[in-house]
Amino acid sequence: MAAQSRVAAVTGANKGIGLAIVRQLALQYPKSPLKSGPFLIYLTARSEERGAEAIKTLESDQQLKDAKVLVQDGGNTTIKFYALDISQTKSIQDFSAFLKKEHPDGLDIVINNAGIMFDGIAMQGFDANVVKETLQTNYYGTLEATRDLLPLLREGGRMVNVSSMAGKLNKYSDEIRNAFIQAAKTDVPAVTALMEKFKAAVAEGKEKQAGFPSAAYAVSKAGETAFTKAIAMEEAKRDRGVLVNACCPGYVKTDMTKGGGAKTPDEGAQTPVMLALHDIDGKTGGFWQSEREIEW
């Protein structure tokens, strides 16, 4: 019997951590327990142009060439581009329909890395609009991508949502912190209600009084970690062996951190790639950083 081919999709992958995740998937697949036949990775990004550029970068990447992992160098990994904007419902649905048609047997890995962060006070300020746009992509977009792509994963598949330490719960009032923990154990609508509560409080200029920090990105990422936990719980009941986890890549030198990070993008990619390709003892619903599960 021919070895089963493997399929992965990575969102927001034309640069920074996303690009490094695609690179590390290609490099680590040959030695991973998941290895079984050819490997196809969909690198997705909003812009066709930047996506095509990213593919070129990878095809001429010296480390990938030396490792001979890509098909053109004699390996068994192919990287293809697909245009995806997770802030647009139609874009997510088109991608999902395409994958279903191309891969009726299902996917093995989905890594939701796409996200946005507006510059700090000096640039964008903090207001209801910044909150709305940040949540639209980081919370609602990632949630929708998770919901649409999760059923496409075959038994034993992996879903990894790249969240952030910025979403840790140490910045909230006890009441809101407990509400997050409770919501994550309840269901997705309970988490969404907290996001809406934050949005409403910001619109009134009262988010501090309501127990939230004045930080759109941080709250969007707390929401992402919470819904990932809720969905992992739901998925576990389906008994398909699909593992759903959230992780923080760490403080990485990228455009998003204005080059101020402590880790390289390749170092930042290690935890999401470990959760996608390696043996994690069947753990699901966790929040991970530096290759281990940590307290949220």
Contacts in CASP RR format, 6 or more apart in sequence:
PFRMAT RR
TARGET T0000
AUTHOR 0000-0000-0000
METHOD contacts of the structure
MODEL  1
MAAQSRVAAVTGANKGIGLAIVRQLALQYPKSPLKSGPFLIYLTARSEER
GAEAIKTLESDQQLKDAKVLVQDGGNTTIKFYALDISQTKSIQDFSAFLK
KEHPDGLDIVINNAGIMFDGIAMQGFDANVVKETLQTNYYGTLEATRDLL
PLLREGGRMVNVSSMAGKLNKYSDEIRNAFIQAAKTDVPAVTALMEKFKA
AVAEGKEKQAGFPSAAYAVSKAGETAFTKAIAMEEAKRDRGVLVNACCPG
YVKTDMTKGGGAKTPDEGAQTPVMLALHDIDGKTGGFWQSEREIEW
2 37 0 8 1.000
3 36 0 8 1.000
3 37 0 8 1.000
4 36 0 8 1.000
4 37 0 8 1.000
4 105 0 8 1.000
5 36 0 8 1.000
5 37 0 8 1.000
5 38 0 8 1.000
5 39 0 8 1.000
5 40 0 8 1.000
6 29 0 8 1.000
6 34 0 8 1.000
6 35 0 8 1.000
6 36 0 8 1.000
6 37 0 8 1.000
6 38 0 8 1.000
6 39 0 8 1.000
6 40 0 8 1.000
6 108 0 8 1.000
6 109 0 8 1.000
7 39 0 8 1.000
7 40 0 8 1.000
7 41 0 8 1.000
7 42 0 8 1.000
7 99 0 8 1.000
7 103 0 8 1.000
7 106 0 8 1.000
7 107 0 8 1.000
7 108 0 8 1.000
7 109 0 8 1.000
8 25 0 8 1.000
8 39 0 8 1.000
8 40 0 8 1.000
8 41 0 8 1.000
8 42 0 8 1.000
8 107 0 8 1.000
8 108 0 8 1.000
8 109 0 8 1.000
8 110 0 8 1.000
8 111 0 8 1.000
8 276 0 8 1.000
9 41 0 8 1.000
9 42 0 8 1.000
9 44 0 8 1.000
9 82 0 8 1.000
9 95 0 8 1.000
9 99 0 8 1.000
9 107 0 8 1.000
9 109 0 8 1.000
9 110 0 8 1.000
9 111 0 8 1.000
9 149 0 8 1.000
10 18 0 8 1.000
10 21 0 8 1.000
10 22 0 8 1.000
10 25 0 8 1.000
10 41 0 8 1.000
10 42 0 8 1.000
10 43 0 8 1.000
10 44 0 8 1.000
10 111 0 8 1.000
10 113 0 8 1.000
11 44 0 8 1.000
11 84 0 8 1.000
11 86 0 8 1.000
11 110 0 8 1.000
11 111 0 8 1.000
11 112 0 8 1.000
11 113 0 8 1.000
11 114 0 8 1.000
11 145 0 8 1.000
12 18 0 8 1.000
12 44 0 8 1.000
12 45 0 8 1.000
12 46 0 8 1.000
12 84 0 8 1.000
12 86 0 8 1.000
12 113 0 8 1.000
12 114 0 8 1.000
12 115 0 8 1.000
13 19 0 8 1.000
13 21 0 8 1.000
13 22 0 8 1.000
13 43 0 8 1.000
13 44 0 8 1.000
13 45 0 8 1.000
13 54 0 8 1.000
13 113 0 8 1.000
14 43 0 8 1.000
14 45 0 8 1.000
14 47 0 8 1.000
14 50 0 8 1.000
14 51 0 8 1.000
14 53 0 8 1.000
14 54 0 8 1.000
15 50 0 8 1.000
15 54 0 8 1.000
15 254 0 8 1.000
15 255 0 8 1.000
16 252 0 8 1.000
16 254 0 8 1.000
16 255 0 8 1.000
16 265 0 8 1.000
17 113 0 8 1.000
17 162 0 8 1.000
17 249 0 8 1.000
17 252 0 8 1.000
17 254 0 8 1.000
17 265 0 8 1.000
17 268 0 8 1.000
17 269 0 8 1.000
17 272 0 8 1.000
18 111 0 8 1.000
18 113 0 8 1.000
18 162 0 8 1.000
18 265 0 8 1.000
18 269 0 8 1.000
19 43 0 8 1.000
19 54 0 8 1.000
19 57 0 8 1.000
19 58 0 8 1.000
19 265 0 8 1.000
20 264 0 8 1.000
20 265 0 8 1.000
20 266 0 8 1.000
20 268 0 8 1.000
20 269 0 8 1.000
21 111 0 8 1.000
21 113 0 8 1.000
21 162 0 8 1.000
21 269 0 8 1.000
21 272 0 8 1.000
21 273 0 8 1.000
22 41 0 8 1.000
22 43 0 8 1.000
22 54 0 8 1.000
22 58 0 8 1.000
22 79 0 8 1.000
23 58 0 8 1.000
23 61 0 8 1.000
23 63 0 8 1.000
23 64 0 8 1.000
23 266 0 8 1.000
23 269 0 8 1.000
24 266 0 8 1.000
24 269 0 8 1.000
24 270 0 8 1.000
24 273 0 8 1.000
25 39 0 8 1.000
25 41 0 8 1.000
25 77 0 8 1.000
25 109 0 8 1.000
25 273 0 8 1.000
25 276 0 8 1.000
25 277 0 8 1.000
26 39 0 8 1.000
26 41 0 8 1.000
26 58 0 8 1.000
26 64 0 8 1.000
26 69 0 8 1.000
26 70 0 8 1.000
26 77 0 8 1.000
26 79 0 8 1.000
27 63 0 8 1.000
27 64 0 8 1.000
27 67 0 8 1.000
27 69 0 8 1.000
28 273 0 8 1.000
28 277 0 8 1.000
28 278 0 8 1.000
29 35 0 8 1.000
29 39 0 8 1.000
29 69 0 8 1.000
29 77 0 8 1.000
29 277 0 8 1.000
30 67 0 8 1.000
30 69 0 8 1.000
30 76 0 8 1.000
32 277 0 8 1.000
32 278 0 8 1.000
33 277 0 8 1.000
33 278 0 8 1.000
33 279 0 8 1.000
34 108 0 8 1.000
34 109 0 8 1.000
34 277 0 8 1.000
37 76 0 8 1.000
38 71 0 8 1.000
38 76 0 8 1.000
38 77 0 8 1.000
38 78 0 8 1.000
39 76 0 8 1.000
39 77 0 8 1.000
39 78 0 8 1.000
40 77 0 8 1.000
40 78 0 8 1.000
40 79 0 8 1.000
40 80 0 8 1.000
41 77 0 8 1.000
41 78 0 8 1.000
41 79 0 8 1.000
41 80 0 8 1.000
42 80 0 8 1.000
42 81 0 8 1.000
42 82 0 8 1.000
42 99 0 8 1.000
43 51 0 8 1.000
43 54 0 8 1.000
43 55 0 8 1.000
43 58 0 8 1.000
43 79 0 8 1.000
43 80 0 8 1.000
43 81 0 8 1.000
43 82 0 8 1.000
44 81 0 8 1.000
44 82 0 8 1.000
44 83 0 8 1.000
44 84 0 8 1.000
44 95 0 8 1.000
44 114 0 8 1.000
45 51 0 8 1.000
45 54 0 8 1.000
45 81 0 8 1.000
45 83 0 8 1.000
45 84 0 8 1.000
46 83 0 8 1.000
46 84 0 8 1.000
46 85 0 8 1.000
47 83 0 8 1.000
48 81 0 8 1.000
48 83 0 8 1.000
51 81 0 8 1.000
51 83 0 8 1.000
52 81 0 8 1.000
54 81 0 8 1.000
55 79 0 8 1.000
55 80 0 8 1.000
55 81 0 8 1.000
58 64 0 8 1.000
58 70 0 8 1.000
58 79 0 8 1.000
59 70 0 8 1.000
59 72 0 8 1.000
59 79 0 8 1.000
64 70 0 8 1.000
64 73 0 8 1.000
65 73 0 8 1.000
68 74 0 8 1.000
68 75 0 8 1.000
69 75 0 8 1.000
69 76 0 8 1.000
69 77 0 8 1.000
70 77 0 8 1.000
70 78 0 8 1.000
70 79 0 8 1.000
71 77 0 8 1.000
71 78 0 8 1.000
82 95 0 8 1.000
82 98 0 8 1.000
83 91 0 8 1.000
84 91 0 8 1.000
84 92 0 8 1.000
84 95 0 8 1.000
84 114 0 8 1.000
85 91 0 8 1.000
86 92 0 8 1.000
86 112 0 8 1.000
86 114 0 8 1.000
86 115 0 8 1.000
86 137 0 8 1.000
86 141 0 8 1.000
86 142 0 8 1.000
86 144 0 8 1.000
86 145 0 8 1.000
87 136 0 8 1.000
87 137 0 8 1.000
87 140 0 8 1.000
87 141 0 8 1.000
89 144 0 8 1.000
92 141 0 8 1.000
92 144 0 8 1.000
92 145 0 8 1.000
92 148 0 8 1.000
93 148 0 8 1.000
95 148 0 8 1.000
95 149 0 8 1.000
96 148 0 8 1.000
96 149 0 8 1.000
96 152 0 8 1.000
99 106 0 8 1.000
99 107 0 8 1.000
99 149 0 8 1.000
99 152 0 8 1.000
100 106 0 8 1.000
100 152 0 8 1.000
103 152 0 8 1.000
105 154 0 8 1.000
106 152 0 8 1.000
106 153 0 8 1.000
106 154 0 8 1.000
107 149 0 8 1.000
107 152 0 8 1.000
107 153 0 8 1.000
107 154 0 8 1.000
107 157 0 8 1.000
108 153 0 8 1.000
108 154 0 8 1.000
108 156 0 8 1.000
108 157 0 8 1.000
108 158 0 8 1.000
109 153 0 8 1.000
109 157 0 8 1.000
109 158 0 8 1.000
109 159 0 8 1.000
109 160 0 8 1.000
109 276 0 8 1.000
109 277 0 8 1.000
110 145 0 8 1.000
110 146 0 8 1.000
110 149 0 8 1.000
110 150 0 8 1.000
110 152 0 8 1.000
110 153 0 8 1.000
110 158 0 8 1.000
110 159 0 8 1.000
110 160 0 8 1.000
111 160 0 8 1.000
111 162 0 8 1.000
111 272 0 8 1.000
111 276 0 8 1.000
112 142 0 8 1.000
112 145 0 8 1.000
112 146 0 8 1.000
112 159 0 8 1.000
112 160 0 8 1.000
112 161 0 8 1.000
112 162 0 8 1.000
113 162 0 8 1.000
113 272 0 8 1.000
114 137 0 8 1.000
114 142 0 8 1.000
114 145 0 8 1.000
115 137 0 8 1.000
115 138 0 8 1.000
115 142 0 8 1.000
116 133 0 8 1.000
116 134 0 8 1.000
116 137 0 8 1.000
116 138 0 8 1.000
117 134 0 8 1.000
117 217 0 8 1.000
117 256 0 8 1.000
118 124 0 8 1.000
118 125 0 8 1.000
118 130 0 8 1.000
118 133 0 8 1.000
118 134 0 8 1.000
118 216 0 8 1.000
118 217 0 8 1.000
120 126 0 8 1.000
124 130 0 8 1.000
126 202 0 8 1.000
126 214 0 8 1.000
126 215 0 8 1.000
126 216 0 8 1.000
127 202 0 8 1.000
128 199 0 8 1.000
128 202 0 8 1.000
128 203 0 8 1.000
130 216 0 8 1.000
131 198 0 8 1.000
131 199 0 8 1.000
131 202 0 8 1.000
131 216 0 8 1.000
131 219 0 8 1.000
132 199 0 8 1.000
134 216 0 8 1.000
134 217 0 8 1.000
134 220 0 8 1.000
135 195 0 8 1.000
135 198 0 8 1.000
135 199 0 8 1.000
135 216 0 8 1.000
135 219 0 8 1.000
135 220 0 8 1.000
137 220 0 8 1.000
138 217 0 8 1.000
138 220 0 8 1.000
138 221 0 8 1.000
138 224 0 8 1.000
139 192 0 8 1.000
139 195 0 8 1.000
139 220 0 8 1.000
139 223 0 8 1.000
139 224 0 8 1.000
139 227 0 8 1.000
142 161 0 8 1.000
142 224 0 8 1.000
143 188 0 8 1.000
143 192 0 8 1.000
143 224 0 8 1.000
143 227 0 8 1.000
146 159 0 8 1.000
146 161 0 8 1.000
146 227 0 8 1.000
146 228 0 8 1.000
146 231 0 8 1.000
147 231 0 8 1.000
149 159 0 8 1.000
150 159 0 8 1.000
150 231 0 8 1.000
150 235 0 8 1.000
150 242 0 8 1.000
150 244 0 8 1.000
153 159 0 8 1.000
153 240 0 8 1.000
153 242 0 8 1.000
154 240 0 8 1.000
155 240 0 8 1.000
155 241 0 8 1.000
155 242 0 8 1.000
156 240 0 8 1.000
156 241 0 8 1.000
156 242 0 8 1.000
156 243 0 8 1.000
157 240 0 8 1.000
157 241 0 8 1.000
157 242 0 8 1.000
157 243 0 8 1.000
158 242 0 8 1.000
158 243 0 8 1.000
158 244 0 8 1.000
158 245 0 8 1.000
158 275 0 8 1.000
158 276 0 8 1.000
158 277 0 8 1.000
159 231 0 8 1.000
159 235 0 8 1.000
159 242 0 8 1.000
159 243 0 8 1.000
159 244 0 8 1.000
159 245 0 8 1.000
160 245 0 8 1.000
160 246 0 8 1.000
160 247 0 8 1.000
160 272 0 8 1.000
160 275 0 8 1.000
160 276 0 8 1.000
161 224 0 8 1.000
161 225 0 8 1.000
161 228 0 8 1.000
161 244 0 8 1.000
161 245 0 8 1.000
161 246 0 8 1.000
161 247 0 8 1.000
162 246 0 8 1.000
162 247 0 8 1.000
162 248 0 8 1.000
162 249 0 8 1.000
162 272 0 8 1.000
163 221 0 8 1.000
163 224 0 8 1.000
163 225 0 8 1.000
163 228 0 8 1.000
163 246 0 8 1.000
163 247 0 8 1.000
163 248 0 8 1.000
163 287 0 8 1.000
164 217 0 8 1.000
164 218 0 8 1.000
164 221 0 8 1.000
164 248 0 8 1.000
164 249 0 8 1.000
164 250 0 8 1.000
165 248 0 8 1.000
165 250 0 8 1.000
165 251 0 8 1.000
165 289 0 8 1.000
166 215 0 8 1.000
166 217 0 8 1.000
166 218 0 8 1.000
166 221 0 8 1.000
167 218 0 8 1.000
167 219 0 8 1.000
167 221 0 8 1.000
167 222 0 8 1.000
167 223 0 8 1.000
167 224 0 8 1.000
167 225 0 8 1.000
168 222 0 8 1.000
168 296 0 8 1.000
169 177 0 8 1.000
169 180 0 8 1.000
169 181 0 8 1.000
169 222 0 8 1.000
169 296 0 8 1.000
170 177 0 8 1.000
171 213 0 8 1.000
171 215 0 8 1.000
171 218 0 8 1.000
172 180 0 8 1.000
172 211 0 8 1.000
172 212 0 8 1.000
172 213 0 8 1.000
172 222 0 8 1.000
173 211 0 8 1.000
173 212 0 8 1.000
175 211 0 8 1.000
176 194 0 8 1.000
176 210 0 8 1.000
176 211 0 8 1.000
176 212 0 8 1.000
179 194 0 8 1.000
180 191 0 8 1.000
180 194 0 8 1.000
180 222 0 8 1.000
180 223 0 8 1.000
180 226 0 8 1.000
182 190 0 8 1.000
183 190 0 8 1.000
183 191 0 8 1.000
183 193 0 8 1.000
183 194 0 8 1.000
183 226 0 8 1.000
183 230 0 8 1.000
184 191 0 8 1.000
184 225 0 8 1.000
184 226 0 8 1.000
184 227 0 8 1.000
184 229 0 8 1.000
184 230 0 8 1.000
184 296 0 8 1.000
185 229 0 8 1.000
185 230 0 8 1.000
185 233 0 8 1.000
186 230 0 8 1.000
187 230 0 8 1.000
187 234 0 8 1.000
188 227 0 8 1.000
188 230 0 8 1.000
188 231 0 8 1.000
188 234 0 8 1.000
190 230 0 8 1.000
191 223 0 8 1.000
191 226 0 8 1.000
191 227 0 8 1.000
191 230 0 8 1.000
192 227 0 8 1.000
194 223 0 8 1.000
194 226 0 8 1.000
195 219 0 8 1.000
195 220 0 8 1.000
195 223 0 8 1.000
197 210 0 8 1.000
198 207 0 8 1.000
198 210 0 8 1.000
198 212 0 8 1.000
198 219 0 8 1.000
201 207 0 8 1.000
201 209 0 8 1.000
201 210 0 8 1.000
201 211 0 8 1.000
201 212 0 8 1.000
202 212 0 8 1.000
202 214 0 8 1.000
202 216 0 8 1.000
207 213 0 8 1.000
207 214 0 8 1.000
208 214 0 8 1.000
212 219 0 8 1.000
213 219 0 8 1.000
224 246 0 8 1.000
225 246 0 8 1.000
225 287 0 8 1.000
225 296 0 8 1.000
228 244 0 8 1.000
228 245 0 8 1.000
228 246 0 8 1.000
228 285 0 8 1.000
228 286 0 8 1.000
228 287 0 8 1.000
229 246 0 8 1.000
229 285 0 8 1.000
229 286 0 8 1.000
229 287 0 8 1.000
229 296 0 8 1.000
231 244 0 8 1.000
232 243 0 8 1.000
232 244 0 8 1.000
232 245 0 8 1.000
232 284 0 8 1.000
232 285 0 8 1.000
232 286 0 8 1.000
233 285 0 8 1.000
235 242 0 8 1.000
235 244 0 8 1.000
235 284 0 8 1.000
236 284 0 8 1.000
241 282 0 8 1.000
242 284 0 8 1.000
243 275 0 8 1.000
243 280 0 8 1.000
243 282 0 8 1.000
243 283 0 8 1.000
243 284 0 8 1.000
243 285 0 8 1.000
244 284 0 8 1.000
244 285 0 8 1.000
245 275 0 8 1.000
245 280 0 8 1.000
245 283 0 8 1.000
245 284 0 8 1.000
245 285 0 8 1.000
245 286 0 8 1.000
245 287 0 8 1.000
245 288 0 8 1.000
246 285 0 8 1.000
246 286 0 8 1.000
246 287 0 8 1.000
246 288 0 8 1.000
247 271 0 8 1.000
247 272 0 8 1.000
247 275 0 8 1.000
247 287 0 8 1.000
247 288 0 8 1.000
247 289 0 8 1.000
248 271 0 8 1.000
248 287 0 8 1.000
248 288 0 8 1.000
248 289 0 8 1.000
249 263 0 8 1.000
249 268 0 8 1.000
249 269 0 8 1.000
249 271 0 8 1.000
249 272 0 8 1.000
249 289 0 8 1.000
250 262 0 8 1.000
250 263 0 8 1.000
250 268 0 8 1.000
250 271 0 8 1.000
250 289 0 8 1.000
250 290 0 8 1.000
251 257 0 8 1.000
251 260 0 8 1.000
251 261 0 8 1.000
251 262 0 8 1.000
251 263 0 8 1.000
252 261 0 8 1.000
252 262 0 8 1.000
252 263 0 8 1.000
252 264 0 8 1.000
252 265 0 8 1.000
252 267 0 8 1.000
252 268 0 8 1.000
253 259 0 8 1.000
253 260 0 8 1.000
253 261 0 8 1.000
253 262 0 8 1.000
253 263 0 8 1.000
253 264 0 8 1.000
253 265 0 8 1.000
254 261 0 8 1.000
254 265 0 8 1.000
270 291 0 8 1.000
271 288 0 8 1.000
271 289 0 8 1.000
271 290 0 8 1.000
271 291 0 8 1.000
274 280 0 8 1.000
274 288 0 8 1.000
274 291 0 8 1.000
275 288 0 8 1.000
283 293 0 8 1.000
286 293 0 8 1.000
286 296 0 8 1.000
287 293 0 8 1.000
287 294 0 8 1.000
287 295 0 8 1.000
287 296 0 8 1.000
288 294 0 8 1.000
END
